[in-house]
Amino acid sequence: MENHSKSNYYILLFIVFGGFLIFGLSENIKGPAIPIMQNDFRLGDTQLGLLLALNSLGYLLACSFTSALTNKIGIKWTGIIAFLSMALAGIFMYISTNYATLSASYFLLYIGNGILEIGLGIMAAQIFTKNTGTMMNLSHFFYGLSSTVAPVFAASMMSWHVMGGELGWRGMYLIMLSLSLVPIIPSLLGKFPKESHEEAEKVSFSFLLREPIAWLIVVILSFGVVSELAVGSWLVNFLIKAYHWNLEDASSMLSLFFLFFMFARLFLGPITDKIGYTLSIMIFSAFSGLCSLAAIIIGEDGAILFAIAGIGIAPIYPTVMALLAKRYPKGTGTAITFTVTLMGIASVIGNLLIGFIIDLVSKMFSSHGVVENEILGLQAGYGFIAFLALLCSACCIILYVTLRRRNEVA
């Protein structure tokens, strides 16, 4: 019986770690693909921002019903649905012919991503009851691992010659998202943990809606995650347009960002357990924001700081998940769903704002000429990304002071 329990634990570990690997790939292959998509469909930056916002809307929609879906059919089948929808999105993306069909394909992909992330978060919180900060960061390390190689793989695959033509971004997405089918096999074999109804009743949505600390955690996670995800969406575009880098070099810088990101999650987890989750988020998010601002101010010579910023932004999401698991041990799934759903709203707004800021600033300084004009807009947009990380840190200061007054610092 003990051996069966241990083997099942390893199966669940494989699903959690493998799920985050797939999640990282699906999220971050878009960096090198976006400039080509933008050119193919002749999209403006506002349209691009709208596309990314629709992604976040799909993610938000998934977050809103995943908890109910999990209660109805279980985590196992919820995860399987997520993996299947991601693979199906790859097929639709391959056959997309215009902006509308591309947007619909991305929307479906992010519904799958949203279902998957909530499911993995609930599962991880129930499995990792000891050294939660370390294990949460280790789980998300696999997201960083796949995110590190995703831009380089994507850029390389798009230039592959298959059946007399280039694979392109359509073929690349088809192949990469087909990997989502792999974790379905262990998902069918594993026995998944369940959260008891008694625990779920302890923390309800109505309770969280009235809890100021819960809202503050939502704000912290929102600022941190929008800043994190925006790098994958906008860094390659920024380097190509602002500094005239080629696609390979720009994609390599994004991969370097995720390399720092990956190792930060691997090695900084024990630090979060030692000094506390709130203080850790405060320090790391401030570091990330300052690095990104310095990179913009210094210019092309400071581009490496865009990558180094990954060290600070990496631990924020998993550490917030650990904070939720510690603060709401009875009803962690409800707390995660509440927090991540509201974070999805911020993601929609954040992506819209970045694209809008780039276009707005570019038009405001149109007298400087086309190239300089566009660079100013890109700098303003990326500056907003850095500012979000600093806001995340500022909100953590408020949370830390509030919790310390109550003697509840985590």
N, C-alpha and C positions, 0 to 999 in steps of 0.2 A: 504493500500500500504506500509505504514511504517512497519507494523507487518510482511508483506511478506518479505520486505527487511532485517529485523532483523533475521527472521527465516532462510533466505538464507545465511546470514552471519554466523550463527551458523553451518549450514550444511557445509559451506566451511571451517570453523574452524575444524570441525570434520574430514574432508578429509585431511587437512594439518597435523593436530596433529596425526590422525590415520595413515596417509601415512608415517610419520616419525617413528612411532612405528613399523610398518611393516618393514621399511627400516633398522632400528636398529637390529631387529631380524635376518633378512636375511643376514646382514653383519657380525654379531658377533657370530652366532652359529658355525662358522667354527673353532674357536679357539680350543675347546675340540675335534673336529672331525678330524682336520688335522693330529695329531700324529697317529691316528688309520688308516686313509686313507694312510698315508705314509708307515705304516707297511704293510697294506693289499696289496698295489700295489708295495711295495719295492722301494720307490722313494728316491733318494738322495736329498740333500738340494738344489742343483742347479735345479733339476727337480721341486722341490716344489716351488722354486722361479719363475720358468717359468710358473707353473700353476697359481700362484698369478698374474704374469705379464699378462697372457692371460685374467684373470679376468678384469684387468685394461684396457686391449685392448678392450674388449667388452664394458666396461663403456665408453671408449673414442669414440668408434664407435657410440654408442647411443647418446652421447653428440653432435656429429657432425651433426646428422640429426634431432634431436628432435625439434630444433627451426623451421625448415622447416615443419616438421610434425605437429607441433602445429598450424602454420599459415594455413595449409591446412585443417586439420580436427578439430581443436580446442583443448583446454586444456582438456576438459572433456574426449574425446575419446582417447587422447594421454595417459592420466592417466589410463584409463581402459585397454588399450593395455599393459601398463607397469605391472599392477597387474596380468593380464592374463599370460604374459610371465614368470613372477616369479613363478606362480603356476605350469606352464608347466615345468619349469626347475626342480622343485621338483620331478615331475614324472620321468623325464629323469635321474635325479640323483639316484632315487630309483632303476632303472633298469640298471644303468651303470655297466659294467663288467671289464673295463680296464682303463688305464690312458687316452687313447684317448677319450672314451665316457664320462669319468669324466670331462675332460677338456672342452669338448663341452657343457656339462650341466652347468658348472660354467660360461662359456662364455655367454650362453643364460641368465642365472640369472643376470649377470652384465649388459647385454644390458637392461634388465628390470629395474635394479637399476638406470642406467644412465638416462633412459627416465623419470623415476619417480622423480629423484632428480632435474632435470632441470625444470620439470613441477611444482613441489612443490615450487622451488625457485622463479620462475616467478610469480606464484600465490600469494605467501607470500609477495613479494615485492609490488604487486599491492594492496593487502588488507591492509597491515600494513604501512600506510602513516604517522602515528604519533608514536613517541617512537619506531622507527624502530629497534634500537639495542636491546631494551628490548624484543620486540615481536619476533624478529628473534631468539634470544637466547632461548625464551620460546618455540618456535616451535621446535628447535633442542634439547630442554630439553627432549622431548618425544623420540627422537632418543637415548639420553643418558639413559632414563628410560628403554627402551626395551633392550638396550645394556648391562645394568647392570644385568638384570635377564637372558639374553640369554645364556651366558656360563654355568651357573648353571643348567638352564632348559635343555640345550642340553646334558650336561654330565649325568644328571639324566635320561633323556628320553632314551638315548642310552642303558641304562642297564635295561629298562623295558622288561618284558617278555610278549610277545604277540604271541598267537597261537603256543605255544610250543617252542619258540625261542626268542632270544634277539632282540629288535627293531633295535639296531645298528644305525650307522650314516645314513644309507640309509632311514630307516623308520623315523628317527628324522627329516631329511630334508623334507621328503614327508609331514609330519604333519605340521611342522612349516611354510613351504612355501604355504601350502593350505590356511593359514590365509590371504594370499594376496587377496583372493576372497572377503573378508568381505567389504572393502571400496568401492567395485564396486556399491553397492546399493545406498549409499548417492551420489556417483558420477553421477548416472543416474538421481537423483532428483534435484541436485544443478544447479544454474545458475552461470556460471563462468565469471569472468571479462575478458575483452579483451583489449589488448594494441592497440591503434589506429595506423594506417599507418603513420599518421603525426608524432607521437612520434618515431616510429621505424626509420623514415628517418633521425631523428636528430642525432642518433648515429649508424653508420654503421660499418661493420667489417673492411672496408678499413680505416676508421677513427681510429679505435682502433689499427690496425696494425701499424699506424704511430705515435701513442701516447705513449711516454716513460713511463708515469705514469701507463697506462694500463698494460704494460709489467711488470713493477715492482710489481704491485698488483698480477699478475699471478705468479711471482716467489715467493712472500710471501705466497700466498695460497698453492702453490705446496709444498714448504718445510714443511709448517704446516700440511697439510692434509696427505702427505706421512708419516710423523712422527706419526700422529694420527692413521691412518689405520694400520700401521705396528705393533702397539702394539697388536691389535686384532688378527693379523696373527701370531706373533712370541713370545709373552710373555709366553703363556702356554708351547710352545715348549722349550723355554729357561729355564724355571723353572724346567721342567721335566728332561731335559738332563744335565743342569749345576749343579743343586742342588739336583737332584734325588727326587723331589717332586712327589707325586702321582697325578693322573689326577684331582681328586676332589679338592685337595688343590690348585693346579695350576689354575684351573678354578675359584676357589673362589677368588684368587688374581686378576684375570682378571675382575671378577665381582666387586671387590672393586675399581679397577681402574675406571670402568664405573659408580660406585656409586659417587665417587668424581667428575667425569666427568659430571654426571647428575645434581648434586646440584650446580656445578659451573655455568652451563648454566641457572639454575633457578634463582640464586641469583646475578650473576655478570653482567647480562644484563643491569640493571640500571647504573652500574659503567661505562660501555662502553659509554652510552649516556652522562654521566656527564663529564668524562675526555677526551673523544674523541676516535674514533675508532682506529686510527693509533697508538696512545700512548698505548692504551689497549693491542693491539696485540703484541706490542714490549715487554711490561712487562710480559704478560702471557706466551708467547713462551719462553722467557729467563728462566722463573721459571721452566717450564716443562723440558727444556733441562738440566738445572743444577741438577734437582732432579734425572733424569735418569742416568746422569753421576755419581752422588754421590752413587746411588744404585749399580752401577757396581763396583765402587772403594771399597765400604764398603764390598760388598759380600752378602752372604745369610742373615746376620743380618740386612742389609739395604734394604731388598726386599720390604718392605712397601713403600719405596720411589718410586718404579715403579708405585704403585697405586696413590700416592699423585701427581705424575706428571700429572695425568688426570685433575687436577684443572686448570693447565696452558694451556693445549692443547685444552680443551673443547671450550672456547669462540672464537677460531680463525676463524673457518669456518663461523659461523653465523655473526660474526662481520665484516668479509670481505664482506659478502652479504649485510649487512647494509651499508658498505662503498660504494659499487657499486651502491646501490639504491640512496644514497645521492649524489654521484658524477655524476651519469648519470641518473637523474630522468626521462628524456625523452629517452627511449630506454633501460630501465633496463634489459629487457629480452635478448636483443642483447649482452649487457655487461656481463651478467651472463653466457650466452652460450659460448661466446668467452673465458672468464676466466676459466670456468670449463672444457671446451674441452682441452685447453692447459695444464691444471692441470692433465688431464687424461694421457697425454704423459709422464709427470713427474712421475706419479704413475706406469706406465709400467716400466720405467727405474729404479725407486726406488726399486721396488720389485725384479727386476733382480739383482740389485747391492747388496742388503742385502744377498740374497742366495749365490751370487758369493763371497762376502767378507767372509762369514762364511766358505765356502769350501776352499778358497784361503789361509786364515790365518791358518786354520787347517792343510793344507798340508805343509805350510811354517815351522810350528813348530812340524812336525811329530816326531822329535827325542824325544819329551817330553812324548811320550806314547799316547795311544788311547784316554783315558778319558781326561787327561789334554789338549791334543791336541784339542779335540772337544770343551772343555770349552773356550779355548782361541779364537777359531773361533766364538763361540756364543757371547762372550763378545765384540769382534770386530764388529759383525753384529749389536748388540744392541747399541753399542757405536755410530755407524753410525746413528741410529735412533735418538739418543739424539743430535748428531751434527746437524742434519737437523733442529731440533727445534731452536737451537742456531743461525743457518743461517737465519731462518725465522725472528728472532729478529733483527739480524744485518741489514737485508734488510729493516726492518721497520724503523730503524734509518735513513737510506738513504731516504726513502719515507717521513718521518716526516720532515727532513731538507729541502728537495725539496719543499714540500707543504708549509712549513712555509715561505720560500723565496718568494713564489707566493701569500702568504696570503690566501691559500686554504686548510688549515689543517682541516681534518674531524675526 
